[in-house]
Amino acid sequence: MHRKVIAPSVLAASLLLVIPASAASSVPGAPGIGDPYYPASGNGGYDVSHYDLRLQYQPKTDLLEGTATLLTTAKQDLSRFNLDFGLKVSEIRVNGAKAKFATAGDHELEVTPAQPLQKDRQATVVVKYAGKPSEFKIDGWSAWQRTPDGGIAAQEPDSAVWWFPSNDHPLDKATFDISVNVPDGTQAISNGVLQSQTSRLGWTRYNWRSNKPQATYLATLAIGKFDVTTDKTANGLPILNAYSKDLGDNAGAARASVERTGEVAEWLEGVFGPYPFNALGGYVPNVPSGFALETQTRPFYSPRQFSNGANVSVVVHELAHQWYGDSVSVEGWKDIWVNEGFARYSQWLWSEKEGEGTAQELADWAYAQHPAEDPFWQVKPGDPGPDNQFHGAVYDRGAIALQALRNEIGDEKFFQILKGWPTERAYGNAKVGDFVRYAEKVSNKPLAQLFETWLYTPGKPAFAPPAAATPAARSTKAPAAKPVEPKSWKKIAETNTVHETGHRHGR
């Protein structure tokens, strides 16, 4: 064998050549995705396309054990990346090789793979973990609610860090397979379609699949003893509703409301277009909270939503979010109006359809409830700030803005916009400005000033009557008729707590 002698300087240069360029240029991913409201939410440098969660939960002890497999794609050459998670991790593998990891901050998991991840290359991340979700707190607060017979994960703007590692921001949506093993006699409810249910050695495993992109905060898990009802829509979509067996006096009202899910969704399809997901339903666990949440395909409802009797309006609100909020999600949390203004307006449209007060009458009444000096008018629905993200103004002033738009462009173009927007933006993300531009394109009218007035300008704006009103009514000199409280107002107002989670932190 002939051996060629290589000079040391040449050898050093040749070694540099064989080091992958990605290794030389790789850098850590950002610990946040860039949301100004919650700087630590999400992470930079990669996207997740799918979560496979294989879990086991013991209700008696609140012990959750899990293996999470994340299918990811690097958006840059990555020497390290972060996951959002709070439970104790025992092992992480990236592309099959053990990775180093360390915790940082309230909920950051810093992962250093054995080899840097290359831009645009897929990678598999497997995380093994265990812990008691109710014992993990951020600023003294937990998104995990224990129940007499189990536990619930449902919160906004985040709940994932309590039960699975993720890129926890709506900008990174993914499909989900969620498999949960629980003691026989206990059920596990999650998003999408129940693929299978099997029992072995005293444990029952439930396998759920959500096959359309889903934000991490919209993933939900409910473990306990439930009465479950099933049905199908006219189009064949499965409906599954679940009610804790110990709801007490609220049980009947909860069922009388949530069992109308199929009917409400069918009506909403006429307003917003085809239902965007593979399943429908809702669940009502025995929890002390008072809010509801649009967890994808299967909204969560607190029993207190039904403490004054049946309230279909809250079902309308959460199902409207399946289009506005779930299929079309916020680009940043400042864009919350593209969720909540439309969900509230859907309640007004339901009232109009039920003959209990038109959207205009509800807008007039809501407008009249707050005098000019009321701090309500200082909140900007288009950018309310993290402390006011779920303020009543985002809902009611945000819905009045939509009525102002309807009055400006007329019903034909208005309802064309309501139906076209979630079709054009299906399964994506959007800013308030994106909707404004879309409305201008469809209506062929300049609308920037209208939205600037209603969504971004502090103070009580003038609220003009519909263009179809008489010239006298449109005249500023004509005395405005005193609004009358619509029949539906109280039931709609009862849903004002839908997102009052009490959660305020500095993420």
VEXTOR-711534 format. One record per atom (N, C-alpha, C): x, y, z. Coordinates in steps of 0.1 Angstrom, whole numbers, plus 2048, in hexadecimal, padded with zeros to 3 digits. Atoms other than C-alpha are relative to their C-alpha. Layout:
// VEXTOR-711534
XYZ
...
// end
This chain:
// VEXTOR-711534
8097F4800
800800800
80980C800
7F87F3800
80E8227F7
7FA80A809
8047F67F7
80B83B812
80680E7FC
7FC7F2804
80C860809
80280880D
7FD7F87F4
81C876823
7FA80E7FE
8077F3802
807895829
80680A80B
7FA7F67F7
8168B4838
7F580580A
80A7FD7F6
8058BF859
7F780C7FC
8097F5804
7F88E084B
7F67FB7F6
80A80580A
7E88CD82E
7F67F8807
8098097F8
7D98B4846
7F6808807
8097F87F9
7CA8CF85B
7F58067F6
8097FA80A
7BB8E083C
7F67F57FB
80980B805
7AC8BE830
7F67FD80A
80A8037F5
79C8B8852
7F580A800
80A7F5800
78A8D9850
7F67FE7F5
80880280C
77D8CF82E
7F57F5803
80A80A7FF
76B8B083B
7F780380C
80A7FC7F6
75A8C1858
7F48067F9
80C7FB807
7368C784C
7FE80F802
8027F17FF
72E8EB845
7F680380A
80B7FD7F6
70F8E885A
80580080E
7FA8007F2
7248DF879
80780D803
7F87F47FE
73A8FD874
7F680C801
8097F4800
71C91586E
7F47FE80A
80C8037F7
703905887
80180980C
8017F87F4
6F791B8A4
7F47FB807
80C8047F8
6DE9168C0
7F38077FB
80D7FA803
6B991C8B8
7FC80A80B
8057F77F6
6A89398C9
7F77FA80A
8088067F6
6979318EA
7F1805800
80E7FB803
6779448DE
7FE8027F2
8037FF80F
6659468BD
7FF80E7FC
8007F2804
66496C8BE
7F3807803
80C7F97FD
6429748CD
80280B80A
7FD7F57F6
6449968DE
7F77FF80D
8088027F4
62798D8F6
8067F680A
7FB80B7F8
63896D902
80E7FC7FA
7F3802806
65D96F8F9
8067F2801
7FA80D7FE
66594C907
7F77F57F9
80980B807
64893A8F4
8067FC7F3
7FB80680C
6529238D9
80F8007FF
7F2800801
67591F8CC
8048037F1
7FB7FD80E
68A9298AD
8087F47FB
7F6809806
69D914894
7FA7F37FA
80580D806
6858F788C
7F1801800
80F802800
6618ED884
7FD7F2803
80580E7FD
64E8CF891
7F47FD7F6
80A804809
6388BD878
7F67F6806
80980B7F9
62A8A188F
8057FE80E
7FD8057F3
6288988B3
7FA7F2802
80680D7FC
6248748BE
8037FE80F
7FF8017F2
61D8728E3
7FA7F3805
80480D7FA
61C8518F5
80180280F
8017FC7F2
610857919
7FA7F5808
8078087F6
606845938
7FE80980C
8047F77F5
5F3856954
7F97F980B
8068067F5
5EA84B977
7F880B808
8087F67FA
5CD860984
802801810
7FF8007F1
5D38569A9
80C809804
7F47F97FC
5F68659AA
80380C7F7
7FD7F5809
5F587E98D
80D7FE7F8
7F3802807
61486D97E
7FD7FE7F1
80180180F
617872958
80E7FC7FB
7F3804806
63285E946
7FE8007F1
8027FE80F
638864921
80D7FF7F8
7F580080B
64D85F902
7FA8097F5
8047F780B
64987C8E9
80A7FF7F5
7F880080C
6568788C6
7FC80C7F7
8027F4808
6598988B2
8077FF7F3
7FA80080D
65E89988D
80280E7FC
7FC7F2801
6718B9886
8088027F3
7F77FC80B
6828CC86A
80880D804
7F87F57FD
69F8E4871
7FE80B7F6
8017F4809
69A907863
80E8077FF
7F37FB801
6BF90E868
8097F5805
7F680A7FA
6DF8FB871
80080280F
8027FF7F2
6D98F3895
80A7F8808
7F88077F6
6F38EB8B0
7F87FC80C
8098027F4
6D88EC8CB
7F38067FD
80E7FB801
6B38F18CD
7F97FF80D
8088007F4
6998F78E8
7F37F97FE
80E8057FF
6798E58F1
7FA80780C
8087FA7F4
65E8F4908
7FA7F4808
80480C7F8
6588DB924
80380280F
7FE7FE7F2
6558DA94A
8027F3808
7FE80C7F8
6558B5955
80E7FB7FF
7F28057FF
6748A195E
8037F67F4
7FC80880C
68689293F
80B7F7804
7F580A7FD
69A872941
8097FE7F4
7F780380C
6A786F91D
7FA8077F4
8037FA80D
6A78818FC
8097FA7F5
7F880580C
6B28728DB
7FC8087F4
8027F980C
6B68858BB
8057F87F4
7FC80980B
6B787089B
8067F3806
7FB80C7FB
6BC8528B1
80B80080A
7F57FE7F7
6DA85F8C4
7FD80880C
8027F87F4
6DA86A8E8
80580E7FF
7FC7F2800
6DA88F8EC
80280580E
7FF7FA7F3
6E58A5908
7F580A802
80B7F67FD
6CB8BB919
80280680D
7FF7F97F3
6C88D4934
7F3809801
80C7F77FE
6AB8E9943
80580F801
7FD7F27FE
6AA90F942
7F3808801
80C7F87FE
69192994D
7F57F8806
80C8067FA
66E920957
7FD7F27F9
80580C807
66890593C
8087FD7F3
7F880380C
685904923
8087F4802
7F780C800
6968E491A
80A8017F4
7F57FE80B
6B78E9907
8067F37FC
7FC80D805
6BF8CC8F1
80C8017F7
7F4800809
6E28C68E2
8027F37FA
7FF80D806
6E28AA8C9
80E7FC7FE
7F2805802
7008948C3
8068067F3
7FB7F980C
7038A38A0
7F780B7FD
8087F5804
6F78C5895
7F57FC7F6
80B80280A
6D68C6882
8028097F4
7FE7F880C
6D88D185E
7F48067FC
80C7F8805
6C18EB84F
7F97F87F6
80A806809
6A38DD83D
8017F1801
80080F7FE
6AB8B9849
7F67FC80B
8098047F5
6918A685D
8087F980B
7FA8067F5
69A89A87F
7F57FA809
80A8067F6
688883899
80680380E
7FC7FD7F2
68988E8BD
7F77F8809
8088097F7
67E8758D8
80480480E
7FE7FC7F2
6798818FC
7F87F7809
8068087F6
67286A919
80080880D
8027F77F5
66487A938
7F67FA80A
80A8047F6
64F876958
7FF80C80A
8027F67F6
64088D972
7F1801803
80E7FD7FC
62189A983
7FD80E7FB
8037F3806
6138B696E
7FB80B809
8067F67F7
6008C798A
80B806809
7F57FB7F8
6218CC99D
8098097F9
7F77F7808
6328DF981
7F880E7FF
8067F3800
62B904985
80980B7F8
7F97F4805
635924972
7F980C807
8057F57F8
632942988
7F47FC809
80A8057F7
61D92D9A0
7F47FB7F9
80C803807
605923985
8027F37F8
80080C808
5FC902974
7F58007F6
80B80280A
5E98FB954
7F97F3801
80580D7FE
5E28D8960
7F680080B
80A8007F5
5C18D4973
7FE7F2804
80380D7FA
5BD8B6989
7F17FF802
80E8027FE
59A8A798B
7FF7F580A
80280B7F7
58B88E9A4
8057F37FB
7FC80D805
59387298C
80A8017F5
7F67FF80B
5AF87F975
80680D7FF
7F97F3803
5BE89E965
7FD8057F3
8047F980C
5B88B794A
80C8097FB
7F77F6806
5D08CA933
7F88087F6
8077F7809
5BF8E8923
80280E805
7FD7F27FC
5CB90C924
8048087F4
7FB7F780A
5D492A90F
80780C808
7F980380D
5ED937905
8097F4800
7F880C800
5FF918910
7FB7F580A
80380B7F6
5F98F6920
80A7F47FD
7F880B804
6118DF90D
80C7FD80A
7F48027F7
62F8E4925
7FD7F780C
8048087F4
61B8D2940
7FF7F17FC
80280E803
6188B192C
8077FB7F4
7F780580B
62E8AF90D
80A80B7FB
7F67F7805
64E8BF8FF
7FC8057F2
8057FB80C
6478D68E2
80780D7FC
7FD7F2804
64E8F58CE
7F3808802
80D7FC7FB
6329078E1
7FC80E7FB
8057F4805
6259228CB
7F77FD7F3
80980380B
6089248B1
8078007F2
7F97FF80D
62292C895
8057F27FC
7FB80E803
62E907897
7F57F6802
80B8097FE
60F8F2891
8047F27FA
7FC80E804
6118CC88C
7F47F7801
80A80B7FD
5FC8AC88A
8047F980C
7FE8067F3
5F88978A9
7FB7F2800
80580D7FB
5F68728B3
80280080F
7FF8007F2
5EE8708D8
7FA7F3806
80480D7FA
5ED84E8E9
80280080F
8007FF7F2
5E484C90D
7FC7F3807
80380D7F8
5E482E925
7FC80480E
8067FD7F4
5CE831943
7FA7F4807
80680C7FA
5C081995D
7F27FD7FB
80D804805
5A2805952
7F5807808
80A7F87FA
582818959
80180F7FF
7FD7F2802
592839952
8028037F1
7FF7FC80E
59184B930
80A80B7FE
7F77F5805
5A986191D
7FA8067F4
8067F880B
59A87C907
80A8097FA
7F77F6806
5AE8908EE
7FB8057F3
8047FA80C
5AD8A18CC
7FE7F57F5
80180880C
5A18928AB
7F77F4801
80880C802
59586F8A4
8077F5809
7FB80C7F8
5988518BC
8037F57F6
7FC80B809
5AC8388A7
7FE7F2805
80180E7FA
5AB81B8BF
80080180F
8018017F1
5A58118E3
8027F1803
7FD80D7FC
5B57F28F2
8037FF80F
7FE8027F1
5B77E3915
80A7F4802
7F780A7FD
5D37CE924
80580280E
7FA8017F2
5DD7C4948
7FC80C808
8067F67F7
5C67DD959
80280F7FB
7FF7F2805
5CE7FB942
7F98007F2
8067FE80D
5BC809924
80780B7F8
7F87F6808
5CE81C908
7F68067F5
8087F880A
5BC8378F3
80A8067F6
7F87FA80A
5CB8418D2
7F980A7F8
8077F5807
5C18638C4
8088067F5
7F97FA80B
5CA8738A3
7FA80D7FC
8047F3805
5C8898899
8088027F3
7F980180D
5D1898874
80280D7F8
7FE7F3806
5D18BD86C
809808809
7F77F87F8
5EA8D7878
7F980680D
8067FC7F3
5E48E089D
80A807808
7F87F97F7
5F38F98B4
8027F980D
7FD8087F4
6038EB8D3
7F680380C
80A7FD7F5
5EB8FE8EB
7F27FB7FD
80D805804
5CE8EF8D8
7FF7F1802
80080F7FC
5D98CB8E1
7FA7FF80E
8068017F2
5C58BF8FF
8007F1804
80180D7FA
5C48A1916
7F780080C
8098017F4
5A889792E
7FF7F2804
80080D7FA
5AB879944
7F67FF80C
8098027F5
58F86D95B
7F57F67FC
80C808803
56D85C95B
7F58087FA
8097F8807
556869941
7F47F87FA
80B805809
534863931
8038057F2
7FC7FD80E
53C86390C
7F47FE7F7
80A80180A
52386A8F0
8078017F2
7FB80080E
52A8648CB
7F58027F6
80A7FE80B
51986E8AB
8098037F3
7FA7FC80D
521878887
7F980C7FA
8067F5807
51B898873
7FA7FA7F3
80680480D
507897853
80B7FC7F6
7F5803808
529896842
8097F4804
7F980C7FB
535878856
80B80280A
7F57FE7F6
54D88986E
7FB7FB80E
8048067F3
54E878890
7FF80C80A
8027F77F5
54188C8AE
8027F880D
7FE8077F3
54D8828D1
80080B80A
8007F77F5
5438948F0
8027F880D
7FE8077F4
54D88B913
7FD80980C
8047F87F4
540896935
8047F880D
7FD8077F4
54E88E957
7F37FB807
80C8077FA
53787796B
7FC80880C
8037F97F3
53788F989
7FF80F7FE
8037F2802
52C8B097A
7F5806809
80A7FB7F7
5108B3993
7F58087F9
80C7F9805
4F58CD98C
8038067F2
7FD7FA80D
5078DA96D
7FF7F57F4
80080B80A
5058B895B
7F68017F5
80B7FF80A
4E48BD949
80280C7F7
7FD7F4808
4EC8E093D
80C7FF7F7
7F4802808
50E8D6931
7FC7F77F4
80480980B
4FF8B991C
7F78077F6
8097F9809
4E38CF90F
80780A7F7
7F97F6808
4FD8E7902
80A7F97F6
7F5806808
51A8D18F6
7FA7F67F6
80680A809
5038B78E6
7FB8077F3
8047F980C
4FA8D28CC
80C8047F7
7F47FD808
51D8D38BF
7FF7FD7F1
80280380E
5148C289E
7F780A7F9
80A7F6805
4F78DA898
80880E7FE
7F97F3800
50D8F98A0
80B7FF7F5
7F680180A
5298ED88A
7FB8007F2
8067FF80D
5128E786D
7FC80E7FC
8037F2803
50590A870
80C8097FD
7F47F9802
528918873
8077FD7F2
7FB80280E
532907852
7F98097F6
8077F7809
51891D841
80680E801
7FA7F27FE
52A93C850
80E8007FC
7F1800801
54F93284F
8057F67F5
7FB80A80A
550916835
8027F2806
7FF80E7FB
5588F1838
8087FF80D
7F98037F3
5628E485B
80E7FB7FD
7F3802805
5888E2859
8077F3806
7F980B7F9
5908C386F
7F87F27FF
80480E802
58A89D872
7F67FB80B
8098047F5
57489D891
7FA80C807
8077F57F9
55C8B18A7
7FE7FB80E
8048047F3
5528B18CB
80380A80B
7FD7F87F4
5588BF8EE
8017F880C
8008087F4
55F8B5911
7FE80A80C
8037F97F3
5548C1934
8057F880C
7FB8077F4
56A8B5950
7FC80780D
8037FB7F3
5658BA975
80B809805
7F57F77FC
57C8D897A
7FA80D806
8067F47FA
5778F898F
80280D7F7
7FE7F4808
582910973
7F38047FA
80C7FA807
56A926960
8018027F2
7FE7FD80F
57892893D
7FD7F57F7
80180A80A
57491691D
80B8037F6
7F47FF809
58E910902
7FD7F87F3
80380580D
58D9088DD
80A7F47FC
7F780B803
5A48E98DF
7FB7F97F4
80380480D
5A58DC8BC
7F77F37FF
80A80A803
5878C68B1
7F87FC80D
8078057F4
57D8C18D6
80180B80B
7FE7F57F6
5788E28EA
7FD7FB80E
8018027F2
57B8E290F
7F680A806
8097F77FA
55F8F0924
8007FD80F
8028017F1
55F8F794A
7F27FE803
80E8027FC
53F8EC95B
7F980D804
8067F37FC
53A910968
7FA8087F4
8067FA80B
53391A944
7F17FD7FF
80E804801
511909949
7F980180E
8067FF7F3
50A91396D
7F2807800
80D7F9801
4EC929962
7F77F97F6
80880780A
4DE90F94B
8087FE7F3
7FA80380D
4E5904927
80580D7FA
7FA7F5807
4FB91C913
8067FC7F3
7FB80480D
4FE9148EE
80A80A7FB
7F77F6805
5109358E9
80E7FD802
7F28037FD
5309298F9
8057F57F6
7FD80A80A
52F90B8E1
8038067F3
7FE7F980C
52B9228C4
80E807800
7F37F87FF
5499378D0
80C7F67FE
7F4809801
5619198D4
8007F97F3
80080780D
5569088B4
80480A7F5
7FC7F680A
55A9298A0
810801800
7F27FF7FF
57E9288AC
8077F57F7
7FA80B809
583907898
8058067F3
7FC7F980C
58491E87A
80A80C803
7F97F37FC
59093F88A
8087FE80D
7F78027F5
5AD9368A1
8077F2800
7FA80D801
5B391189B
8057FD7F2
7FB80180E
5B490D875
80880C7FC
7F87F4802
5BF931871
80480580D
7FB7FC7F3
5D593888F
80780D800
7F97F37FF
5E595789C
80F7FE7FB
7F1801803
60895F88E
80780480D
7FB7FC7F3
60F9708B0
7F4802809
80B7FF7F7
5FB9738CF
7FA80E800
8067F3801
5F59988C8
7F58007F6
80A80280B
5DF98C8AB
7F37F9805
80B8087F9
5C597D8C4
7F38047FA
80D7FC806
5A99928B3
7FC7F77F5
80480880B
5AA97B895
7FA7F2805
80680B7F9
59F9608AE
7F3805807
80B7FD7F6
5889718C8
7F68097FA
80B7F7806
57798D8B4
7F67F87F8
808808809
56A97389C
7F77F6807
80780A7F8
5609598B6
7F4807807
80B7F97FA
54C9748C8
7F68047F6
80A7FC80A
53C9808A8
7F87F47FC
80880C804
53295C8A0
7F47FE80A
80B8017F6
51D95D8C1
7F580A7FC
80A7F6804
50C97D8B4
7F97FB7F4
80780580C
50596C893
7F67F4804
80980A7FB
4F694E8A5
7F4806806
80B7F87FA
4E09668B9
7F78057F5
8087FB80B
4D5975898
7F87F57F9
80780C806
4CD95388A
7F57FA809
80A8057F7
4BA9498A9
7F480A803
80A7F57FE
4A596A8A8
80180680E
7FF7FB7F2
4B39758CA
80880D801
7F97F4801
4C39958BE
80A8007F5
7F780080B
4D699F89F
80E804804
7F27FC7FD
4FB9A489D
80180F802
8007F27FF
4F49C9898
7FA80580E
8067FD7F2
4DE9CA8B8
80A7FD80B
7F78047F6
4F89B88CB
80C80A800
7F67F6800
5139D08BF
7FC80D806
8057F37FA
4FE9EE8C8
8007FF80F
8018027F1
4F89E08EB
80E7FF806
7F28017FB
51D9D78F0
80680E800
7FA7F3802
5279F98E4
7FB80980B
8067F77F6
50FA0A8FC
8037FD80F
7FD8047F2
51B9F791B
80C807805
7F37FA7FC
53CA0A91C
80080F7FC
7FF7F2803
53CA3091F
80E8037FB
7F47FC806
558A4390E
80C7FF809
7F58007F6
56DA4592E
8037F3805
7FE80D7FC
56BA20934
80E7FB7FB
7F3805804
58EA10934
7FF7F57F5
80380980B
57E9F691D
8058057F3
7FD7FB80D
584A0D900
80F8037FE
7F27FD801
5A9A11908
8087F37FB
7FA80D805
5B09EC8FF
7FF7FF7F1
7FF80180E
5BB9E78DB
7FE7F27FB
80280F803
5AC9C68CE
80B7FB7F6
7F6805809
5C69C58B2
80E7FE805
7F38017F9
5E39C78CB
7FE80380E
8057FC7F3
5D59C58EE
80B7FF80B
7F68027F6
5F59BC900
7FE7F3808
80280E7FA
5FB99B913
7F780180C
8098007F5
5E99A7932
7F18027FD
80E7FE804
5CA9AF91E
7FC7F77F4
80280980C
5CC993905
7F27FA800
80E8067FF
5AA985911
7F680A806
8097F67FB
59A9A691B
7F38007F8
80E800806
5759AB914
8008087F3
8007F880C
57E9C68FA
8057F87F4
7FC80880C
5909AC8E4
7F47F97FA
80C807804
56F99A8E3
7F58097FB
80C7F7804
5549B58E2
80480B7F7
7FC7F6809
5669D28D3
8057FA7F3
7FC80780C
5769B98BB
7F47FB7F8
80C804808
5539AC8B1
7F980C7FA
8067F3806
5469D08AD
8088047F4
7F87FD80C
5639D5895
7FB7F87F4
80580880B
5559B9880
7F38057FB
80D7FB804
5329C7881
80280D7F8
7FD7F4807
5419E9876
8057FC7F2
7FC80580D
5529D6859
7F47FC7F8
80C805807
5319C5850
7F780C7FB
8087F5804
51F9E7850
8078087F4
7F87F880A
53B9F683A
7FF7F97F2
7FF80780D
53C9DB81F
7F47F97FC
80C807804
51A9CB820
8017F1803
80080E7FC
50F9A7828
8077F77F6
7FB80A80A
519997807
80F7FF801
7F18007FF
53E9A1809
8047FB80E
7FC8037F2
53F99D82F
8007F1802
80180E7FE
53397982F
8097F87F6
7F6805809
549972811
80E7FF807
7F37FF7F9
56797D826
8007F680B
80080A7F4
55C968845
8027F27FB
7FE80E805
55B94982F
80D7FE7F9
7F4801808
578950819
80D800808
7F47FF7F8
592959833
8057F2806
7FB80D7FB
594937845
8027F67F5
7FD80980B
594926823
80E8037FB
7F37FC805
5B193A816
80C7FE809
7F58017F6
5C5938836
8007F3808
80280C7F9
5BC915840
80D7FA805
7F58077FA
5D4904858
80D808801
7F57F77FF
5EB922859
7FF80A80B
7FF7F67F6
5F294186D
7FD80E7F9
8037F3806
5E8965868
80180B80B
8007F37F8
5EC989876
7F38077FD
80B7F8802
5D19A287A
8018077F3
7FF7F980C
5DF9B585D
7FD7F87F4
80480980B
5DB997847
7F18007FD
80F800802
5B699784D
7FB80D7FA
8037F3806
5B49BC846
8028017F1
7FD80080F
5C49B8824
7F77F77F9
80A809807
5AE99A81C
7F28077FF
80D7F9800
58F9AE825
80080B7F5
7FF7F580A
59B9CB80F
7FF7F97F2
80080680D
5A19B37F2
7F37FB7FC
80D806803
57F9A27F4
7F680B7FE
80A7F6800
56B9C17FA
80380B7F5
7FB7F5809
5809D77E2
7FE80E806
8027F37F9
57E9F37FC
80C802809
7F57FE7F6
599A04811
7FA7FF80E
8068037F3
5939F8834
80A80280B
7F57FE7F6
5B4A00846
7FC80980B
8047F67F6
5A5A1E858
7F57FA809
80B8067F7
586A0B864
8077F780A
7FA8097F6
59C9F0874
80A808809
7F77F87F7
5B5A0A881
7F880680B
8097FA7F6
598A1B893
7FB7F680A
80780A7F6
5889FC8A2
80A7F7807
7F78097FA
5A79E78A9
80C806806
7F37FB7FB
5C49FE8B0
7FF80E806
8017F37FB
5B7A208BB
7F980180E
8077FF7F3
5B0A258E1
7F580B7FF
80B7F6800
58FA378E8
7F47F97FA
80C805805
56BA318DF
7FD8057F2
8027FB80D
566A338BA
7F18037FD
80E7FE804
546A408A9
7FC7F37F9
80580D806
530A2289F
7F58037F7
80A7FD80A
51DA2987F
7F67F57FE
80A80A803
4FCA17878
8037FA7F2
7FE80680D
4FAA0085A
7FE80A7F4
8027F880C
4FDA0F837
7F28007FB
80D802805
4DAA03830
7F6809808
8097F97F7
4CBA1984C
7FC80D7F8
8067F4807
4B7A38842
80A80C802
7F77F47FF
4CAA5983B
7FF80780E
8017F97F4
4BBA6785B
8077F980B
7F98087F6
4C9A4A870
80F8027FF
7F17FF802
4EBA4F860
80580E804
7FC7F37FD
4EBA74867
80580180F
7FB7FF7F3
500A7E885
7F7809809
8097F77F9
4E4A9788E
7F47F8806
80C8087FC
4CAA7B892
8037FA80D
7FE8067F3
4C6A6F8B6
8017F17FF
7FF80F801
4D2A4B8BA
7F67FA809
80A8077F8
4B7A338C6
8087F980B
7FA8077F5
4BFA258E8
7FF7F17FD
80180F803
4C9A008E3
7F97F980A
8088097F7
4B49E58F2
8097F3802
7F880C7FE
4C59C7902
7FA7F47F9
80580C808
4C39A98EA
7FE7F480A
80480C7F8
4B49898F8
80C7F7803
7F48097FE
4D59778F3
80B805808
7F57F97FA
4EB990905
8057F980C
7FB8067F3
4EC97F927
8077F37FE
7FA80D802
4F495D91A
80E8027FA
7F37FE806
51096B904
80980680B
7F77FA7F5
51D980922
8057F580A
7FC80B7F7
51E960937
80D7F97FB
7F4806806
53995491F
80C809800
7F47F7800
550971926
80C7FB807
7F58067F9
56495B93C
8077F57F8
7FB80C807
56D943920
80F7FF801
7F18017FF
59294C921
80580780C
7FB7FA7F3
59595B944
8067F5808
7F980B7FA
5AE94194E
80880580D
7F87FC7F5
5BF957968
80F7FF7FE
7F2803803
5E094F956
80680D7FB
7F97F4805
5F796D954
80F7FD804
7F28027FD
61C966951
8088077F6
7F77F7809
63A976940
8077F87F5
7F980880B
64195C925
8018087F3
// end
